[in-house]
Amino acid sequence: MRTDRVEQLFVRRRAGRIEVLMVLESPAGGRQRETLQTPTSSPEEAVRFTATHLARRGLVASDRLRLRVERSGDLVDDAQLRELLVATLAREAPDDGPRD
């Protein structure tokens, strides 16, 4: 299945580092879940790392993108990290050449 959009990200601490569960969606509506182990314990750095990883795969953020952080066993929406992800995805997106 080909995926092209990031629908949801779940950011959580695992073994002293940040793990990101990604929910990806295909144009036909199919969903795929992937887990990414990041090399950092900082949520901000983990989100930048994840955005770079996704951009290199050619994925974009969905208009309905939700980014949630696990805190004390609860999932909390984090608008700041969402904005960081979207900005980093846009900055890291491959350049398709000159645009008219």
C-alpha positions in Angstrom: 0.0 0.0 0.0 1.3 3.4 -0.9 0.9 6.1 1.7 1.2 9.8 1.2 -0.2 11.6 4.2 0.5 11.7 7.9 -2.8 11.6 9.8 -1.6 11.2 13.5 1.5 11.1 15.5 1.8 9.7 19.1 4.9 10.8 20.9 5.9 8.8 24.0 8.9 8.0 26.1 10.3 4.5 25.9 13.6 3.3 27.5 14.9 6.8 27.9 14.2 7.9 24.3 11.3 9.1 22.4 9.3 6.7 20.3 6.8 8.0 17.7 3.8 6.0 16.5 2.8 7.3 13.0 -0.6 6.7 11.4 -0.2 7.1 7.6 -3.0 7.2 5.1 -3.1 6.3 1.4 -5.0 8.3 -1.3 -7.7 5.5 -1.2 -8.2 5.8 2.5 -6.2 2.8 3.7 -4.2 3.3 6.9 -0.9 2.0 8.0 0.8 2.3 11.4 4.6 2.5 11.9 6.7 3.0 14.9 9.9 5.1 14.7 12.6 5.0 17.4 14.3 8.4 17.6 17.8 8.9 18.8 16.9 11.6 21.4 15.0 12.1 24.7 13.8 15.6 23.7 10.2 15.7 22.2 11.1 18.7 20.0 14.2 16.9 18.6 12.2 13.7 18.1 9.5 15.6 16.1 12.2 17.3 13.9 13.8 13.9 13.4 10.4 12.4 12.5 9.5 15.2 10.1 12.8 14.8 8.3 12.3 11.1 8.0 8.8 11.6 6.6 9.8 14.3 4.2 12.5 12.1 2.7 9.8 9.5 2.1 7.8 12.2 0.2 5.0 12.3 2.8 3.0 15.4 3.7 0.9 16.4 6.7 -2.8 15.9 6.5 -5.0 18.9 7.0 -6.5 17.0 9.9 -3.1 16.0 11.4 -3.2 15.4 15.2 -0.1 15.2 17.2 -0.5 13.8 20.7 2.0 13.4 23.5 1.7 10.7 26.2 1.8 12.4 29.6 1.2 10.4 32.8 -0.6 7.7 30.8 -2.9 10.2 29.1 -2.7 11.4 25.5 -2.7 15.2 25.1 -2.8 17.2 21.9 0.3 19.4 21.5 -0.3 22.3 19.1 3.4 23.6 19.4 4.8 20.2 18.4 2.3 19.9 15.6 3.4 23.3 14.3 7.0 22.3 14.5 6.3 19.1 12.6 4.4 20.9 9.8 7.1 23.6 9.5 9.9 21.0 9.4 8.1 18.9 6.9 7.7 21.9 4.6 11.3 23.0 5.0 12.7 19.4 4.4 10.4 18.6 1.5 12.4 17.7 -1.6 12.7 20.6 -4.1 11.0 19.6 -7.3 12.9 22.3 -9.2 11.8 25.8 -10.3 8.1 26.7 -10.0 6.4 29.1 -12.3 
